[in-house]
Amino acid sequence: VSAAYLRQWLYGSCRIGIYAYLLENAQNANIAAGLEKNAIPLSSKMLMGLTSGGIGSFIGTPSELALVRMSNDKKLPVDQRRNYNGVGNC
């Protein structure tokens, strides 16, 4: 269960935090240009979402690996199990 929480914490928080940062920068650029704060094109929002999701995936991949290893370890025969006791042990 710890690997699942770590994955959600790393991936989710990075993705949301990076998107919020990019959105705030775009809003500030609109204000500086004399435009309405939220007049951000859909294509820009999609690009911000792709960027934040990609970075979040990159950062969350090690915890995903730990999650898969810990989940599959229980399916192995007893003599082949590695008996991971946490994320750091994977």
Secondary structure, 3 states (H helix, E strand, C coil): CHHHHHHHHHHHHHHHHHHHHHHHHHHHHHHHCCCCCCCCCHHHHHHHHHHHHHHHHHHHHHHHHHHHHHHHHCCCCHHHCCCCCCCCCC
